[in-house]
């Protein structure tokens, strides 16, 4: 659970809006390049490696910053907030806060069809 990223130079993530290259630190949102700091890139990469799974705060702090268990810091929250801003307008969709546990990366899903549903008018 929560393994270190593979050192595969070809490893990439891509969906309808986000493209992320694990090797060369590049990321694009809707074909617009976003500049990530080293820590932001590592954080997003670790969340992507564990997409769909809740990654505990302690694991993120340990793997990205080398902090031991029990350290109380807002560093992670600040970096998550910055990542969400850079992933605009999808940041809140991609990075989910799991209250009291950690964070989870959710793959992009198109909104359900009922949002665009227009009922047919039937003459009576």
The 8 nearest C-alpha neighbors of each residue, nearest first, counted from 0:
[[1, 2, 49, 54, 3, 52, 58, 48],
 [0, 2, 49, 3, 54, 48, 45, 58],
 [3, 1, 0, 4, 48, 5, 49, 45],
 [2, 4, 5, 1, 45, 62, 48, 6],
 [5, 3, 2, 6, 48, 45, 44, 7],
 [4, 6, 7, 3, 10, 2, 8, 21],
 [7, 5, 8, 4, 22, 10, 21, 9],
 [6, 8, 9, 10, 5, 22, 21, 4],
 [9, 7, 22, 10, 6, 21, 23, 11],
 [10, 8, 7, 11, 22, 20, 21, 6],
 [11, 9, 7, 8, 21, 20, 22, 12],
 [12, 10, 20, 19, 21, 9, 13, 18],
 [13, 11, 19, 18, 20, 14, 10, 17],
 [12, 14, 18, 17, 19, 11, 15, 16],
 [13, 15, 17, 16, 18, 107, 12, 106],
 [14, 16, 17, 13, 107, 29, 18, 108],
 [17, 15, 29, 28, 14, 18, 13, 30],
 [18, 16, 28, 14, 13, 27, 15, 29],
 [17, 19, 13, 27, 26, 12, 14, 28],
 [20, 18, 26, 12, 11, 25, 21, 13],
 [19, 21, 11, 25, 22, 24, 23, 26],
 [22, 20, 10, 11, 24, 23, 19, 44],
 [21, 23, 8, 20, 24, 10, 9, 7],
 [22, 24, 25, 20, 21, 8, 26, 19],
 [25, 23, 22, 20, 21, 40, 26, 35],
 [26, 24, 20, 23, 19, 27, 32, 34],
 [25, 27, 19, 18, 33, 32, 20, 24],
 [28, 26, 32, 18, 31, 30, 33, 17],
 [27, 29, 17, 31, 30, 16, 86, 32],
 [28, 30, 16, 31, 27, 17, 15, 18],
 [29, 31, 27, 28, 32, 16, 17, 18],
 [32, 30, 27, 28, 29, 33, 26, 17],
 [33, 31, 27, 26, 30, 28, 34, 25],
 [34, 32, 27, 26, 35, 31, 85, 28],
 [33, 35, 32, 36, 26, 25, 85, 24],
 [34, 36, 39, 40, 33, 37, 24, 26],
 [35, 37, 39, 38, 40, 34, 41, 24],
 [36, 38, 40, 39, 41, 35, 24, 42],
 [37, 39, 41, 40, 36, 42, 63, 35],
 [40, 38, 42, 36, 41, 37, 35, 43],
 [39, 41, 37, 43, 38, 42, 35, 44],
 [40, 42, 44, 38, 39, 43, 45, 37],
 [43, 41, 39, 45, 44, 40, 38, 46],
 [42, 44, 46, 40, 45, 41, 47, 39],
 [45, 43, 47, 41, 42, 46, 40, 48],
 [44, 46, 48, 42, 47, 43, 41, 49],
 [45, 47, 43, 49, 48, 44, 104, 50],
 [48, 46, 50, 44, 49, 45, 43, 104],
 [49, 47, 45, 46, 50, 44, 4, 1],
 [48, 50, 46, 47, 52, 51, 45, 1],
 [51, 49, 47, 104, 52, 48, 46, 105],
 [50, 52, 105, 104, 103, 49, 53, 106],
 [53, 51, 50, 49, 103, 54, 104, 102],
 [52, 54, 103, 102, 101, 55, 51, 97],
 [53, 55, 102, 101, 103, 52, 56, 58],
 [56, 54, 101, 58, 100, 57, 53, 59],
 [55, 57, 101, 59, 58, 60, 54, 100],
 [58, 56, 60, 55, 59, 61, 68, 69],
 [57, 59, 61, 55, 56, 60, 62, 54],
 [60, 58, 56, 62, 61, 57, 63, 55],
 [61, 59, 57, 64, 58, 66, 63, 62],
 [60, 62, 65, 66, 58, 59, 64, 63],
 [63, 61, 59, 65, 60, 58, 64, 66],
 [64, 62, 60, 59, 61, 65, 42, 41],
 [65, 63, 60, 66, 61, 62, 59, 38],
 [64, 66, 61, 62, 63, 60, 67, 59],
 [67, 65, 61, 64, 60, 70, 68, 62],
 [68, 66, 61, 70, 69, 65, 60, 57],
 [69, 67, 70, 57, 66, 61, 60, 58],
 [68, 70, 71, 67, 57, 66, 72, 60],
 [71, 69, 68, 67, 72, 66, 57, 60],
 [72, 70, 69, 73, 68, 74, 66, 57],
 [71, 73, 74, 70, 75, 76, 60, 69],
 [72, 74, 76, 75, 77, 71, 78, 70],
 [75, 73, 77, 72, 76, 78, 60, 79],
 [74, 76, 78, 77, 73, 79, 60, 72],
 [75, 77, 79, 73, 78, 74, 80, 72],
 [76, 78, 80, 74, 75, 79, 73, 81],
 [77, 79, 81, 75, 80, 76, 82, 74],
 [78, 80, 82, 76, 81, 77, 75, 83],
 [79, 81, 77, 83, 78, 82, 76, 84],
 [82, 80, 78, 84, 83, 79, 85, 77],
 [83, 81, 79, 85, 84, 80, 78, 86],
 [82, 84, 90, 86, 80, 81, 85, 91],
 [85, 83, 81, 87, 82, 86, 90, 80],
 [84, 86, 82, 87, 83, 81, 33, 90],
 [85, 87, 90, 83, 84, 89, 82, 88],
 [88, 86, 89, 84, 90, 85, 83, 28],
 [87, 89, 90, 86, 84, 91, 83, 85],
 [90, 88, 87, 92, 86, 91, 93, 83],
 [91, 89, 83, 86, 87, 93, 92, 88],
 [90, 92, 94, 93, 89, 83, 95, 88],
 [91, 93, 89, 90, 94, 95, 105, 107],
 [92, 94, 105, 90, 104, 91, 89, 106],
 [95, 93, 104, 91, 103, 92, 90, 105],
 [94, 96, 103, 102, 104, 97, 93, 91],
 [97, 95, 102, 98, 101, 103, 94, 100],
 [96, 98, 101, 102, 100, 95, 99, 103],
 [99, 97, 100, 96, 101, 102, 95, 55],
 [98, 100, 97, 101, 96, 56, 55, 102],
 [101, 99, 55, 97, 98, 56, 102, 53],
 [102, 100, 55, 56, 97, 54, 53, 96],
 [101, 103, 96, 97, 54, 53, 95, 55],
 [102, 104, 53, 95, 52, 94, 54, 51],
 [105, 103, 94, 50, 93, 46, 51, 47],
 [106, 104, 93, 51, 50, 103, 107, 94],
 [105, 107, 93, 108, 104, 50, 51, 14],
 [108, 106, 105, 93, 109, 14, 92, 15],
 [107, 109, 110, 106, 105, 111, 15, 92],
 [108, 110, 111, 107, 112, 15, 106, 16],
 [111, 109, 108, 112, 114, 113, 115, 107],
 [110, 112, 113, 114, 109, 115, 108, 116],
 [111, 113, 114, 115, 116, 110, 109, 117],
 [112, 114, 116, 115, 111, 110, 117, 118],
 [115, 113, 112, 116, 111, 110, 117, 109],
 [116, 114, 113, 112, 117, 111, 110, 118],
 [117, 115, 113, 114, 112, 118, 119, 111],
 [116, 118, 115, 119, 113, 114, 120, 112],
 [119, 117, 116, 120, 121, 115, 113, 114],
 [120, 118, 121, 117, 116, 122, 123, 115],
 [119, 121, 118, 122, 117, 123, 116, 115],
 [120, 122, 119, 123, 118, 117, 116, 115],
 [123, 121, 120, 119, 118, 117, 116, 115],
 [122, 121, 120, 119, 118, 117, 116, 115]]
